[in-house]
Amino acid sequence: MAEQYLSAFAVDGDALLALAGCGDEEFVRRALARIGEPGRREELLRCADAAAVEPVLRELVDGRADLFRPSRYTELLELVAPLVGERLGAAVLPGRGWDGLDGPLRAWGLPALAGRWQLGWTFPWREASGRSRPWPFPVLVTKGELDTVCEELLLFDADRAEDWPGGGDWHGDDLEEAVRLLEECLPPWADGALARGRDLLLLRDGGR
């Protein structure tokens, strides 16, 4: 069965964007060193081979990122995000269709979260008009948006999810998993980023 993997980080989005063209050799060494750390394998779905990661990482810090290959750089986020922030947790979403969860989120009274869920972050560019949708898919909820998102999650009523008629762009296999995401995963992640005064980065990977 297909699965989608969701990782959450409390980060400084501006600091991550500043990596592009920073020329920081020490940062490259620190990032590559994380790959070999004990117990790191479960956190790194993509960046498990330092020899494969290093050329892409150097493209990023040297300011040579290819606008037409954004996935090369969103793959790096699982590796570099904790270096400018903190990993908050992860979840496995079984089945397919999670990219289209924004429709149900709006129906369930979470419009701010819905808007972010479908809007990919432009990392590693501040603006990247016309670029393709990357995979892994990064979502950045800024510090200024977190209060609203936290309030939406606090007011979420699981009974509304049970009344979801289906249709639209979402074909999630399990409403219970959507409720678990909204009640058990996203609230502590959003609260954690807010408490740290940082942005919330969500990275979706695995099966679409």
Sine and cosine of phi, psi and omega as CSV:
sin_phi,cos_phi,sin_psi,cos_psi,sin_omega,cos_omega
0.00,0.00,0.63,-0.77,0.03,-1.00
-0.92,0.39,0.49,-0.87,0.06,-1.00
-0.65,-0.76,0.52,-0.85,0.13,-0.99
-0.90,-0.44,0.67,-0.74,-0.05,-1.00
-0.96,-0.29,0.76,-0.65,-0.04,-1.00
-0.87,-0.50,0.86,-0.51,0.04,-1.00
-0.91,-0.42,0.58,-0.81,-0.05,-1.00
-0.83,-0.56,0.65,-0.76,-0.01,-1.00
-0.67,-0.75,0.60,-0.80,0.22,-0.98
-1.00,-0.07,0.89,-0.45,-0.15,-0.99
-0.69,-0.73,0.21,-0.98,0.24,-0.97
-0.98,-0.18,0.98,-0.22,-0.05,-1.00
-0.85,0.53,-0.62,0.79,0.01,-1.00
-0.90,0.43,-0.60,0.80,0.01,-1.00
-0.92,0.40,-0.60,0.80,0.05,-1.00
-0.92,0.40,-0.68,0.73,0.03,-1.00
-0.90,0.43,-0.52,0.85,-0.01,-1.00
-0.94,0.34,-0.20,0.98,0.05,-1.00
-0.91,0.41,-0.50,0.87,-0.02,-1.00
-0.91,0.41,0.91,-0.41,0.01,-1.00
0.98,0.19,0.22,0.98,-0.07,-1.00
-0.96,0.29,-0.40,0.92,0.00,-1.00
0.91,0.41,0.39,0.92,-0.11,-0.99
-1.00,0.04,0.99,-0.15,-0.02,-1.00
-0.92,0.40,-0.57,0.82,0.02,-1.00
-0.90,0.44,-0.62,0.79,0.03,-1.00
-0.90,0.44,-0.66,0.75,0.04,-1.00
-0.85,0.53,-0.71,0.70,-0.01,-1.00
-0.90,0.45,-0.67,0.74,0.00,-1.00
-0.90,0.43,-0.67,0.75,-0.01,-1.00
-0.90,0.43,-0.72,0.69,-0.01,-1.00
-0.91,0.41,-0.54,0.84,0.01,-1.00
-0.91,0.42,-0.50,0.87,0.00,-1.00
-0.89,0.46,-0.50,0.87,-0.07,-1.00
-0.89,0.45,-0.57,0.82,-0.04,-1.00
-1.00,-0.02,0.03,1.00,-0.04,-1.00
-0.94,0.33,0.63,-0.78,0.02,-1.00
-0.86,0.52,0.65,-0.76,0.04,-1.00
0.98,0.22,0.16,0.99,-0.08,-1.00
-1.00,0.04,-0.28,0.96,-0.15,-0.99
-0.85,0.52,-0.64,0.77,-0.06,-1.00
-0.93,0.36,-0.27,0.96,0.01,-1.00
-1.00,-0.05,-0.31,0.95,-0.14,-0.99
-0.90,-0.43,1.00,-0.09,0.03,-1.00
-0.97,0.25,-0.58,0.81,-0.12,-0.99
-0.96,-0.29,-0.60,0.80,-0.21,-0.98
-0.98,-0.17,0.81,0.59,-0.04,-1.00
-1.00,-0.10,-0.13,0.99,-0.06,-1.00
-0.85,-0.53,0.96,-0.28,-0.07,-1.00
-0.87,0.50,-0.58,0.81,-0.02,-1.00
-0.91,0.42,-0.56,0.83,0.03,-1.00
-0.99,0.17,-0.52,0.86,-0.06,-1.00
-0.97,0.23,-0.62,0.78,-0.15,-0.99
-0.83,0.56,-0.72,0.70,-0.01,-1.00
-0.88,0.48,-0.61,0.79,0.00,-1.00
-0.94,0.33,-0.66,0.75,0.03,-1.00
-0.88,0.47,-0.62,0.78,0.01,-1.00
-0.95,0.32,-0.56,0.83,0.12,-0.99
-0.84,0.55,-0.68,0.74,-0.03,-1.00
-0.90,0.43,-0.82,0.57,-0.11,-0.99
-0.96,0.29,-0.35,0.94,0.05,-1.00
-1.00,0.06,-0.04,1.00,0.02,-1.00
0.98,0.22,0.48,0.88,-0.02,-1.00
-0.92,-0.40,0.40,0.92,-0.04,-1.00
-0.88,0.47,0.69,-0.72,-0.05,-1.00
-1.00,0.00,0.91,-0.41,-0.06,-1.00
-0.85,0.53,-0.45,0.89,-0.07,-1.00
-1.00,-0.04,0.08,1.00,0.03,-1.00
-0.73,-0.69,0.84,0.54,-0.11,-0.99
-0.90,0.43,-0.47,0.88,-0.04,-1.00
-0.89,0.45,-0.45,0.89,0.04,-1.00
-0.84,0.54,-0.53,0.85,-0.12,-0.99
-0.99,-0.16,-0.54,0.84,0.10,-1.00
-0.92,0.39,-0.44,0.90,0.11,-0.99
-0.88,0.48,-0.48,0.88,-0.03,-1.00
-0.97,0.26,-0.29,0.96,-0.14,-0.99
-0.88,0.47,-0.61,0.79,0.01,-1.00
-0.88,0.48,-0.47,0.88,-0.01,-1.00
-1.00,0.09,-0.71,0.70,-0.16,-0.99
-1.00,-0.04,-0.39,0.92,-0.05,-1.00
-0.84,0.54,-0.69,0.73,0.01,-1.00
-0.92,0.39,-0.29,0.96,0.02,-1.00
-0.97,0.23,-0.33,0.95,0.07,-1.00
-0.86,-0.52,0.35,0.94,-0.03,-1.00
-0.12,-0.99,-0.63,-0.77,-0.09,-1.00
-0.49,-0.87,0.67,-0.74,0.08,-1.00
-0.98,0.22,0.77,-0.63,-0.06,-1.00
-0.99,-0.16,-0.45,0.89,-0.02,-1.00
0.41,-0.91,-0.07,-1.00,-0.03,-1.00
-0.45,-0.89,0.33,-0.94,0.04,-1.00
-0.54,-0.84,0.47,-0.88,0.10,-0.99
-0.95,-0.30,0.83,-0.56,0.01,-1.00
-0.96,-0.27,0.94,-0.35,-0.08,-1.00
-0.96,0.28,0.48,-0.88,0.06,-1.00
0.99,0.12,-0.25,-0.97,-0.06,-1.00
-0.87,-0.49,0.08,-1.00,0.13,-0.99
1.00,-0.05,0.05,1.00,-0.09,-1.00
-0.94,0.35,-0.34,0.94,0.08,-1.00
-0.89,0.45,-0.46,0.89,-0.03,-1.00
-0.99,-0.10,0.35,0.94,-0.04,-1.00
-0.94,0.34,-0.22,0.97,-0.05,-1.00
-0.87,0.48,-0.54,0.84,0.04,-1.00
-0.88,0.48,-0.82,0.57,0.09,-1.00
-0.86,0.52,-0.61,0.79,0.00,-1.00
-0.86,0.52,-0.67,0.74,0.05,-1.00
-0.91,0.42,-0.67,0.74,0.00,-1.00
-0.90,0.43,-0.48,0.88,-0.03,-1.00
-1.00,-0.05,0.15,0.99,0.09,-1.00
1.00,0.08,0.50,0.87,0.04,-1.00
-0.82,-0.57,0.88,0.47,-0.11,-0.99
-0.92,0.39,-0.59,0.81,-0.01,-1.00
-0.91,0.40,-0.69,0.72,0.04,-1.00
-0.91,0.41,-0.64,0.77,0.01,-1.00
-0.87,0.49,-0.68,0.74,-0.02,-1.00
-0.89,0.45,-0.61,0.79,0.02,-1.00
-0.97,0.24,-0.59,0.81,-0.06,-1.00
-0.85,0.53,-0.57,0.82,-0.06,-1.00
-0.99,-0.14,-0.09,1.00,-0.09,-1.00
-0.97,-0.25,0.97,-0.26,-0.03,-1.00
-0.94,0.35,0.62,-0.78,0.09,-1.00
-0.95,0.32,0.55,-0.84,-0.10,-0.99
-1.00,0.05,0.19,0.98,0.02,-1.00
-0.74,0.68,0.72,-0.69,0.14,0.99
-0.99,-0.14,0.37,0.93,0.00,-1.00
-0.95,-0.32,0.54,-0.84,0.08,-1.00
-0.95,0.30,-0.54,0.84,0.12,-0.99
-0.64,-0.77,0.64,-0.77,-0.03,-1.00
-0.53,-0.85,0.90,0.44,-0.06,-1.00
-0.86,0.52,0.75,-0.66,0.11,-0.99
0.99,0.10,0.04,1.00,-0.01,-1.00
-0.97,0.23,0.42,-0.91,-0.02,-1.00
-0.96,0.28,0.30,-0.95,0.04,-1.00
-0.95,0.31,0.85,-0.53,-0.03,-1.00
-0.98,0.20,0.31,-0.95,0.15,-0.99
-0.58,-0.82,0.87,-0.48,0.14,0.99
-0.87,0.50,0.42,-0.91,-0.12,-0.99
-0.97,-0.26,0.91,-0.42,-0.02,-1.00
-1.00,-0.07,0.69,-0.73,0.09,-1.00
-0.86,-0.52,0.79,-0.61,0.03,-1.00
-0.90,-0.43,0.89,-0.46,0.13,-0.99
-0.99,-0.17,0.92,-0.39,-0.11,-0.99
-0.96,0.28,0.29,-0.96,0.04,-1.00
-0.81,0.58,-0.62,0.78,-0.03,-1.00
-0.93,0.36,-0.33,0.94,0.00,-1.00
-0.99,-0.14,-0.26,0.97,-0.15,-0.99
-0.91,0.40,-0.59,0.81,0.03,-1.00
-0.83,0.55,-0.72,0.70,-0.02,-1.00
-0.91,0.41,-0.70,0.71,0.00,-1.00
-0.90,0.44,-0.67,0.75,0.04,-1.00
-0.88,0.47,-0.65,0.76,0.02,-1.00
-0.91,0.41,-0.67,0.74,0.06,-1.00
-0.85,0.52,-0.72,0.70,-0.02,-1.00
-0.91,0.42,-0.60,0.80,0.02,-1.00
-0.90,0.43,-0.57,0.82,-0.05,-1.00
-1.00,-0.01,-0.04,1.00,-0.02,-1.00
-0.86,0.51,0.74,-0.67,0.00,-1.00
-0.93,-0.36,0.93,-0.36,-0.04,-1.00
-0.87,0.48,-0.43,0.90,0.01,-1.00
-0.90,0.44,-0.48,0.88,0.03,-1.00
-0.93,0.38,-0.55,0.84,0.02,-1.00
-0.91,0.42,-0.60,0.80,-0.01,-1.00
-0.90,0.43,-0.42,0.91,-0.02,-1.00
-1.00,0.02,0.02,1.00,-0.05,-1.00
-0.88,0.47,0.85,-0.53,-0.07,-1.00
-0.99,0.16,-0.10,0.99,-0.04,-1.00
0.99,0.11,-0.19,-0.98,-0.02,-1.00
1.00,0.07,-0.24,-0.97,-0.04,-1.00
0.91,0.42,-0.53,-0.85,-0.05,-1.00
-1.00,-0.09,-0.01,1.00,-0.05,-1.00
-0.98,-0.22,0.77,-0.64,0.04,-1.00
-0.75,-0.66,0.69,0.72,0.00,-1.00
-0.87,0.49,0.60,-0.80,-0.06,-1.00
-0.98,0.21,-0.39,0.92,-0.19,-0.98
-0.54,-0.84,0.95,-0.32,0.04,-1.00
-0.89,0.46,-0.53,0.85,0.01,-1.00
-0.87,0.49,-0.58,0.81,0.03,-1.00
-0.94,0.35,-0.59,0.81,0.06,-1.00
-0.91,0.42,-0.66,0.75,0.04,-1.00
-0.91,0.43,-0.67,0.74,0.03,-1.00
-0.87,0.50,-0.67,0.74,0.03,-1.00
-0.86,0.51,-0.69,0.72,-0.10,-1.00
-0.99,0.16,-0.38,0.93,-0.04,-1.00
-0.98,-0.21,-0.54,0.84,-0.15,-0.99
-0.93,-0.36,-0.46,0.89,-0.10,-1.00
-0.98,-0.22,-0.87,0.50,-0.11,-0.99
-0.89,0.45,-0.64,0.77,-0.02,-1.00
-0.86,0.51,-0.76,0.65,0.01,-1.00
-0.92,0.39,-0.50,0.86,0.04,-1.00
-0.92,0.38,-0.73,0.68,0.00,-1.00
-0.90,0.44,-0.69,0.73,0.04,-1.00
-0.89,0.45,-0.62,0.78,-0.01,-1.00
-0.91,0.42,-0.68,0.73,0.04,-1.00
-0.91,0.41,-0.67,0.75,-0.01,-1.00
-0.89,0.45,-0.69,0.73,-0.02,-1.00
-0.90,0.44,-0.51,0.86,0.00,-1.00
-1.00,0.05,-0.04,1.00,-0.01,-1.00
0.93,0.37,0.54,0.84,-0.06,-1.00
-0.82,-0.57,0.12,-0.99,0.10,-1.00
-0.99,0.14,0.35,-0.94,0.07,-1.00
-0.96,-0.27,0.86,-0.51,0.07,-1.00
-0.97,-0.26,0.82,-0.57,0.10,-0.99
-0.92,-0.40,0.78,-0.63,-0.02,-1.00
-0.87,-0.48,0.90,-0.44,0.00,-1.00
-0.99,-0.16,0.75,-0.66,-0.05,-1.00
-0.59,-0.80,0.05,-1.00,-0.01,-1.00
1.00,0.07,-0.48,-0.88,-0.05,-1.00
-0.95,0.33,0.66,-0.75,0.02,-1.00
-1.00,0.07,0.00,0.00,0.00,0.00
